[in-house]
Amino acid sequence: MKQTKYKVDEYVGGYTEYKTPCQFGEFNPYSEEVRRVGRGDCVRCRFFDHIDTKTRTVYCNYNARKANKK
């Protein structure tokens, strides 16, 4: 299982900006831009497994699911 640490910029007023792009190049189907790790669209990705918000790490099943497609 792949894991990716992500960076976040937090602003006054509660706005959070996720900075780390998806290392697998997965695109958001609606905006046609690369998904940002840790964001809501990352959670809806088909490879998403779980997220650890304390360590800011996302776990993905990218290799396991890609191998099953062949």
mmCIF file of the C-alpha atoms, coordinates in Angstrom:
data_MODEL
# 
_entry.id   MODEL 
# 
loop_
_atom_site.group_PDB 
_atom_site.id 
_atom_site.type_symbol 
_atom_site.label_atom_id 
_atom_site.label_alt_id 
_atom_site.label_comp_id 
_atom_site.label_asym_id 
_atom_site.label_entity_id 
_atom_site.label_seq_id 
_atom_site.pdbx_PDB_ins_code 
_atom_site.Cartn_x 
_atom_site.Cartn_y 
_atom_site.Cartn_z 
_atom_site.occupancy 
_atom_site.B_iso_or_equiv 
_atom_site.pdbx_formal_charge 
_atom_site.auth_seq_id 
_atom_site.auth_comp_id 
_atom_site.auth_asym_id 
_atom_site.auth_atom_id 
_atom_site.pdbx_PDB_model_num 
ATOM 1  C CA . MET A 1 1  ? 0.000   0.000  0.000   1.00 0.00 ? 1  MET A CA 1 
ATOM 2  C CA . LYS A 1 2  ? 1.393   3.377  -1.020  1.00 0.00 ? 2  LYS A CA 1 
ATOM 3  C CA . GLN A 1 3  ? 1.388   6.259  1.410   1.00 0.00 ? 3  GLN A CA 1 
ATOM 4  C CA . THR A 1 4  ? 1.725   9.946  0.664   1.00 0.00 ? 4  THR A CA 1 
ATOM 5  C CA . LYS A 1 5  ? 2.392   12.732 3.140   1.00 0.00 ? 5  LYS A CA 1 
ATOM 6  C CA . TYR A 1 6  ? 0.662   15.955 2.205   1.00 0.00 ? 6  TYR A CA 1 
ATOM 7  C CA . LYS A 1 7  ? 1.193   19.628 2.974   1.00 0.00 ? 7  LYS A CA 1 
ATOM 8  C CA . VAL A 1 8  ? -1.537  22.013 4.029   1.00 0.00 ? 8  VAL A CA 1 
ATOM 9  C CA . ASP A 1 9  ? -1.681  25.792 4.250   1.00 0.00 ? 9  ASP A CA 1 
ATOM 10 C CA . GLU A 1 10 ? -4.230  26.974 6.805   1.00 0.00 ? 10 GLU A CA 1 
ATOM 11 C CA . TYR A 1 11 ? -5.533  30.519 6.750   1.00 0.00 ? 11 TYR A CA 1 
ATOM 12 C CA . VAL A 1 12 ? -7.416  32.736 9.173   1.00 0.00 ? 12 VAL A CA 1 
ATOM 13 C CA . GLY A 1 13 ? -11.125 32.149 8.786   1.00 0.00 ? 13 GLY A CA 1 
ATOM 14 C CA . GLY A 1 14 ? -10.824 28.373 8.503   1.00 0.00 ? 14 GLY A CA 1 
ATOM 15 C CA . TYR A 1 15 ? -9.781  28.125 4.845   1.00 0.00 ? 15 TYR A CA 1 
ATOM 16 C CA . THR A 1 16 ? -7.468  25.182 4.117   1.00 0.00 ? 16 THR A CA 1 
ATOM 17 C CA . GLU A 1 17 ? -5.444  24.813 0.923   1.00 0.00 ? 17 GLU A CA 1 
ATOM 18 C CA . TYR A 1 18 ? -3.991  21.406 0.046   1.00 0.00 ? 18 TYR A CA 1 
ATOM 19 C CA . LYS A 1 19 ? -0.650  21.745 -1.769  1.00 0.00 ? 19 LYS A CA 1 
ATOM 20 C CA . THR A 1 20 ? 0.525   18.211 -2.635  1.00 0.00 ? 20 THR A CA 1 
ATOM 21 C CA . PRO A 1 21 ? -0.569  16.858 -6.061  1.00 0.00 ? 21 PRO A CA 1 
ATOM 22 C CA . CYS A 1 22 ? -1.448  13.178 -6.467  1.00 0.00 ? 22 CYS A CA 1 
ATOM 23 C CA . GLN A 1 23 ? 1.756   11.209 -7.071  1.00 0.00 ? 23 GLN A CA 1 
ATOM 24 C CA . PHE A 1 24 ? -0.108  8.841  -9.406  1.00 0.00 ? 24 PHE A CA 1 
ATOM 25 C CA . GLY A 1 25 ? -1.425  11.591 -11.667 1.00 0.00 ? 25 GLY A CA 1 
ATOM 26 C CA . GLU A 1 26 ? -5.099  10.933 -10.971 1.00 0.00 ? 26 GLU A CA 1 
ATOM 27 C CA . PHE A 1 27 ? -7.377  13.648 -12.353 1.00 0.00 ? 27 PHE A CA 1 
ATOM 28 C CA . ASN A 1 28 ? -10.569 15.081 -10.910 1.00 0.00 ? 28 ASN A CA 1 
ATOM 29 C CA . PRO A 1 29 ? -13.192 14.166 -13.540 1.00 0.00 ? 29 PRO A CA 1 
ATOM 30 C CA . TYR A 1 30 ? -15.107 17.413 -13.068 1.00 0.00 ? 30 TYR A CA 1 
ATOM 31 C CA . SER A 1 31 ? -12.363 20.039 -13.050 1.00 0.00 ? 31 SER A CA 1 
ATOM 32 C CA . GLU A 1 32 ? -9.810  18.197 -15.232 1.00 0.00 ? 32 GLU A CA 1 
ATOM 33 C CA . GLU A 1 33 ? -6.961  19.030 -12.847 1.00 0.00 ? 33 GLU A CA 1 
ATOM 34 C CA . VAL A 1 34 ? -4.701  16.699 -10.875 1.00 0.00 ? 34 VAL A CA 1 
ATOM 35 C CA . ARG A 1 35 ? -6.216  15.718 -7.525  1.00 0.00 ? 35 ARG A CA 1 
ATOM 36 C CA . ARG A 1 36 ? -4.749  17.274 -4.383  1.00 0.00 ? 36 ARG A CA 1 
ATOM 37 C CA . VAL A 1 37 ? -3.794  14.745 -1.714  1.00 0.00 ? 37 VAL A CA 1 
ATOM 38 C CA . GLY A 1 38 ? -5.948  14.931 1.431   1.00 0.00 ? 38 GLY A CA 1 
ATOM 39 C CA . ARG A 1 39 ? -8.722  16.959 -0.171  1.00 0.00 ? 39 ARG A CA 1 
ATOM 40 C CA . GLY A 1 40 ? -12.327 15.816 -0.590  1.00 0.00 ? 40 GLY A CA 1 
ATOM 41 C CA . ASP A 1 41 ? -11.847 14.665 -4.175  1.00 0.00 ? 41 ASP A CA 1 
ATOM 42 C CA . CYS A 1 42 ? -8.881  12.557 -3.057  1.00 0.00 ? 42 CYS A CA 1 
ATOM 43 C CA . VAL A 1 43 ? -11.216 10.688 -0.699  1.00 0.00 ? 43 VAL A CA 1 
ATOM 44 C CA . ARG A 1 44 ? -13.543 9.941  -3.636  1.00 0.00 ? 44 ARG A CA 1 
ATOM 45 C CA . CYS A 1 45 ? -10.684 8.494  -5.732  1.00 0.00 ? 45 CYS A CA 1 
ATOM 46 C CA . ARG A 1 46 ? -11.062 4.826  -6.705  1.00 0.00 ? 46 ARG A CA 1 
ATOM 47 C CA . PHE A 1 47 ? -7.650  3.994  -5.198  1.00 0.00 ? 47 PHE A CA 1 
ATOM 48 C CA . PHE A 1 48 ? -8.210  5.700  -1.827  1.00 0.00 ? 48 PHE A CA 1 
ATOM 49 C CA . ASP A 1 49 ? -7.931  3.442  1.233   1.00 0.00 ? 49 ASP A CA 1 
ATOM 50 C CA . HIS A 1 50 ? -7.791  5.662  4.321   1.00 0.00 ? 50 HIS A CA 1 
ATOM 51 C CA . ILE A 1 51 ? -6.402  8.911  5.670   1.00 0.00 ? 51 ILE A CA 1 
ATOM 52 C CA . ASP A 1 52 ? -4.523  9.664  8.900   1.00 0.00 ? 52 ASP A CA 1 
ATOM 53 C CA . THR A 1 53 ? -5.174  13.325 9.694   1.00 0.00 ? 53 THR A CA 1 
ATOM 54 C CA . LYS A 1 54 ? -2.801  13.432 12.669  1.00 0.00 ? 54 LYS A CA 1 
ATOM 55 C CA . THR A 1 55 ? 0.263   12.559 10.585  1.00 0.00 ? 55 THR A CA 1 
ATOM 56 C CA . ARG A 1 56 ? -1.231  14.017 7.367   1.00 0.00 ? 56 ARG A CA 1 
ATOM 57 C CA . THR A 1 57 ? -0.774  10.784 5.446   1.00 0.00 ? 57 THR A CA 1 
ATOM 58 C CA . VAL A 1 58 ? -3.033  9.267  2.781   1.00 0.00 ? 58 VAL A CA 1 
ATOM 59 C CA . TYR A 1 59 ? -2.907  5.534  2.045   1.00 0.00 ? 59 TYR A CA 1 
ATOM 60 C CA . CYS A 1 60 ? -3.758  4.307  -1.471  1.00 0.00 ? 60 CYS A CA 1 
ATOM 61 C CA . ASN A 1 61 ? -4.220  0.861  -3.052  1.00 0.00 ? 61 ASN A CA 1 
ATOM 62 C CA . TYR A 1 62 ? -2.856  2.058  -6.379  1.00 0.00 ? 62 TYR A CA 1 
ATOM 63 C CA . ASN A 1 63 ? -0.534  -0.859 -7.250  1.00 0.00 ? 63 ASN A CA 1 
ATOM 64 C CA . ALA A 1 64 ? -2.802  -3.612 -5.938  1.00 0.00 ? 64 ALA A CA 1 
ATOM 65 C CA . ARG A 1 65 ? -5.837  -2.466 -7.907  1.00 0.00 ? 65 ARG A CA 1 
ATOM 66 C CA . LYS A 1 66 ? -3.851  -1.711 -11.045 1.00 0.00 ? 66 LYS A CA 1 
ATOM 67 C CA . ALA A 1 67 ? -2.465  -5.266 -11.029 1.00 0.00 ? 67 ALA A CA 1 
ATOM 68 C CA . ASN A 1 68 ? -5.995  -6.706 -10.741 1.00 0.00 ? 68 ASN A CA 1 
ATOM 69 C CA . LYS A 1 69 ? -7.079  -4.900 -13.919 1.00 0.00 ? 69 LYS A CA 1 
ATOM 70 C CA . LYS A 1 70 ? -4.632  -6.809 -16.133 1.00 0.00 ? 70 LYS A CA 1 
# 
